[in-house]
Amino acid sequence: MGAIAPTSADRPLWPLPLLAGLLPLIATVVAYLMSIRLGLVPECNPFLEGCVSISRAARHDLPNLLFRALVLPAAVLQAICWVLCPDWLRTLDATPDRFQRALPALGVVAGVFLVLYGTFLGTEGEGYRWMRRNGVAFYFGLTCIGMLIVSDQMQRRLIGNWLERNLALALCAMLPLLGLAYVFLPLWWRAPLTKDALENITEWWGGAIFTAFFAILTWAWHRTGFTLHLGRRGG
């Protein structure tokens, strides 16, 4: 679908997914670089070596404060994007189904878990350990489901080159592959340090994939002219 010319009363909505994807990326990079500078974590390529998790990189001192200051509003923005996605898909002539109707609830719950994770990051005790094990898993899992629902409709509805129509769906396919690698690779490499490194690598690549998805969503909303008109969601 081509772009829809906005009127003077229209407000473009593409900055929402742009900020929703960029803020966690900026938070993670800044927190990691600052933690290295403060001597809190080792320096490495976390995407390949997995020497540190995102959580550890942003767990202490000023890096923790900066990380939370950016991730918490990002969680709200991501939830808003999921709430708006069904309206955007309707502008592409997608017939509402139960999956699209579930998107707002999935997005809000995913955002809540990201808020909880960011809020408790840096604390100690069983509550934080529960959030690390389950909160992140719920956020990643629900976001993955939302990505799959939207990407499927993008592949069906967007008119453009092959890459634009299928890139988001390809990102969705990478997430289960990361999960399988995390589950099965330790069967060959059983050392505890190797298992921790694999978990960290999975976390970093998963975060990068989420950022890439919101970048694609930004471009799609911009290209299709998805706007807010007179206080009302619409295209």
C-alpha positions in Angstrom: 0.0 0.0 0.0 1.3 3.5 -0.8 1.6 6.4 1.6 -1.6 8.3 2.4 -1.2 12.0 2.1 -1.7 13.5 5.6 -3.8 16.6 6.2 -2.8 19.5 8.4 -4.7 18.0 11.3 -2.9 14.6 11.0 -0.1 13.7 13.3 2.3 10.9 12.1 2.6 8.0 14.5 5.9 6.5 13.1 8.0 8.2 15.8 6.3 6.0 18.4 7.9 2.7 17.2 11.1 4.5 16.5 11.5 5.6 20.1 10.1 2.3 21.4 13.0 0.5 19.6 15.8 3.0 20.0 15.4 3.8 23.7 16.2 0.2 24.9 19.1 0.1 22.4 20.6 3.4 23.7 20.0 2.3 27.3 21.8 -1.0 26.9 24.8 0.4 24.9 25.3 3.4 27.2 25.0 1.3 30.4 27.4 -1.3 29.1 30.0 1.2 28.0 29.7 3.1 31.3 30.0 -0.1 33.3 33.2 -1.0 31.4 34.6 2.4 32.1 33.7 2.1 35.9 35.3 -1.4 36.0 32.0 -3.1 36.8 32.0 -5.6 33.9 34.6 -7.0 31.5 35.0 -5.7 28.0 34.2 -8.0 25.2 31.9 -8.5 22.2 28.7 -9.6 24.0 27.0 -10.8 20.8 29.8 -13.3 20.2 31.5 -13.9 23.6 28.7 -13.4 26.0 30.9 -12.3 28.8 28.2 -10.2 30.4 24.4 -10.1 30.3 22.3 -7.0 29.6 21.1 -7.2 33.2 24.6 -7.3 34.7 25.7 -4.5 32.4 23.0 -2.2 33.9 22.8 -3.5 37.4 24.8 -1.0 39.5 25.4 2.7 40.1 24.9 5.3 37.4 24.5 2.8 34.6 21.5 1.3 36.4 19.8 4.7 36.8 20.3 5.6 33.2 19.2 2.2 32.0 16.0 2.4 34.0 15.3 6.1 32.9 15.3 5.0 29.3 13.8 1.5 29.5 10.7 2.3 31.6 9.3 4.9 29.1 10.3 2.5 26.3 8.1 -0.2 27.8 5.1 2.2 27.8 5.8 3.2 24.2 6.1 -0.5 23.1 2.7 -1.2 24.7 1.2 1.8 22.9 2.5 0.5 19.6 0.9 -2.9 20.1 -2.4 -1.2 21.1 -2.2 0.8 17.8 -1.2 -2.1 15.6 -4.7 -3.5 15.0 -5.9 0.0 13.8 -2.9 0.2 11.5 -3.6 -3.2 10.1 -7.2 -2.2 9.3 -5.8 0.6 7.2 -4.1 -2.1 5.2 -7.5 -3.8 4.7 -6.7 -6.6 7.1 -9.8 -8.3 8.4 -9.8 -8.2 12.2 -9.4 -11.7 13.7 -8.8 -13.1 17.2 -5.1 -12.7 17.0 -5.2 -9.0 16.1 -7.8 -8.4 18.8 -5.4 -10.0 21.3 -2.5 -7.7 20.3 -3.4 -4.9 22.7 -3.6 -7.2 25.7 -0.4 -9.0 24.7 1.4 -5.7 24.3 0.2 -4.3 27.6 1.2 -7.4 29.6 4.6 -7.5 27.8 5.1 -3.8 28.7 4.2 -4.5 32.4 6.8 -7.2 32.6 9.4 -4.9 31.1 8.5 -2.2 33.6 8.8 -4.7 36.4 12.1 -5.9 35.1 13.5 -2.4 34.8 12.1 -1.4 38.2 13.6 -4.3 40.1 16.9 -4.3 38.2 19.7 -3.8 40.6 17.9 -5.1 43.7 18.7 -8.3 45.5 16.7 -11.1 46.8 14.3 -13.7 45.6 12.0 -11.2 44.0 14.7 -10.0 41.6 15.7 -13.6 40.8 12.1 -14.4 39.9 11.9 -11.4 37.7 15.2 -12.3 36.0 14.0 -15.9 35.3 10.4 -15.3 34.5 9.8 -11.5 33.9 12.3 -11.4 31.0 11.0 -14.7 29.6 7.4 -13.4 29.6 8.4 -10.1 28.0 10.4 -11.9 25.3 7.7 -14.5 24.7 4.8 -12.1 24.5 6.7 -9.7 22.3 7.7 -12.5 20.0 4.0 -13.5 19.6 3.1 -9.9 18.8 5.8 -9.7 16.3 4.6 -12.8 14.6 1.0 -11.6 14.4 2.0 -8.3 12.9 4.7 -9.6 10.6 2.3 -12.2 9.1 -0.1 -9.4 8.2 2.7 -7.2 6.9 3.8 -10.0 4.6 0.3 -10.4 3.3 -0.7 -6.7 3.0 2.3 -4.5 2.3 3.0 -3.9 -1.4 6.6 -3.4 -2.1 9.8 -5.3 -2.7 10.4 -8.7 -1.3 12.8 -7.6 1.4 10.3 -5.1 2.9 7.5 -7.7 3.0 9.5 -10.5 4.5 12.2 -9.0 6.7 10.0 -8.8 9.8 8.8 -12.4 9.3 12.5 -13.5 9.0 13.2 -11.8 12.3 10.4 -13.7 13.9 12.0 -17.0 12.7 15.3 -16.1 14.3 13.9 -15.9 17.8 12.9 -19.6 18.0 16.3 -20.5 16.6 17.9 -18.5 19.4 15.8 -20.4 21.9 16.7 -23.8 20.4 20.4 -22.9 20.5 20.0 -21.9 24.1 18.3 -25.2 24.9 20.4 -27.7 22.9 23.9 -26.3 22.6 24.6 -26.8 26.4 24.1 -30.6 25.7 27.4 -30.4 23.9 29.1 -27.7 26.0 28.2 -28.5 29.6 30.6 -26.1 31.4 28.7 -23.6 33.6 30.6 -20.7 32.1 29.6 -21.8 28.6 26.0 -22.1 29.6 26.0 -18.6 31.1 27.7 -17.2 27.9 25.0 -18.8 25.7 22.3 -17.3 27.9 23.9 -13.9 27.6 24.4 -14.1 23.9 20.8 -15.1 23.4 19.7 -12.1 25.5 21.8 -9.7 23.4 20.7 -11.0 20.1 17.0 -11.1 21.2 17.2 -7.5 22.2 18.8 -6.6 18.8 16.0 -8.4 17.0 13.4 -6.5 18.9 15.1 -3.2 18.0 15.2 -4.2 14.3 11.5 -5.1 14.3 10.5 -1.7 15.7 12.7 -0.1 13.1 10.8 -2.0 10.4 7.5 -1.0 12.0 8.6 2.6 12.0 9.3 2.5 8.2 6.0 0.7 7.5 4.0 3.2 9.5 5.8 6.1 7.8 5.4 4.6 4.3 1.7 3.8 4.7 0.9 7.2 6.3 -0.4 6.0 9.6 -1.6 9.0 11.5 -3.5 10.3 14.5 -6.4 12.6 13.3 -8.2 15.0 15.6 -7.5 12.9 18.7 -8.7 9.8 17.0 -6.5 6.8 16.0 -6.6 6.1 12.3 -4.8 6.0 9.0 
